[in-house]
């Protein structure tokens, strides 16, 4: 049994429409697991079930050997950090961080010791006597994180904690969160809609869609081998086309072109997908290379370090990003090579 288990969780606010549908999720102790997906997919509802802010209609939630499904939020030893820092403006950093311990009526000396330790872990010791208004956004976010960690929670729950920060600060803070999480070894659930943020910080990722988890795996595996078309589209695959199975690793397109892959599928009819960056575009030549299609450039867009082409082929329009200095022109006929190791079947 895993350290954290959500089993067959169903949530419906009106008794008819399910926000979560028989959701199952397991986490090992010390893992950082991200819930990734578009708005309305159910990721925040899942976090609220874990936090105890929502009681599911069906299913069970356990941590360790304890069933917490019906345990109220104030009796769960969890730390939470939300989009808004929710710091008390009239309290210093040290007082904000120690607030939870004070509410628990812990001894003054113990509070001081724990607060100083967590301020050191989050690099906030020099700011202990400052007030929130005297801090930057990143520093305030670290105070909120320190306040959640100082109570020594079983789980740390982070709900879009970096969304209010600018791009550069988000990158710095996600590194900081990972460093602290690894240092303390705390099991963490991180909710985000940002793919890059999620992949950079997570041990495991649950990609959610319409109340279910479509894929739960390592960031690397999801990035390289999405299992469904939804997951593929969400993480940046743009080219989709029908394939018919001819052999274990051999398929044909709708125009009869033979395509080889390193993947196989049980079904005869499948969908192939490939990222725009992974297709190689070559000047047209009568002799076709293996795994290639001919096409005509319909549109060209300059992206700074590359060009993006919209190319009409016999299997439909494909998007290709090409970093060559010499740009092709609209109307040029080209060859598109599809590397078999980059083609994914969904």
Order of alpha helices (4+ residues) and beta strands (2+ residues): beta-beta-beta-alpha-beta-beta-beta-alpha-alpha-alpha-beta-alpha-beta-alpha-beta-beta-alpha-alpha-beta-beta-beta-beta-beta-beta-beta-beta-beta-beta
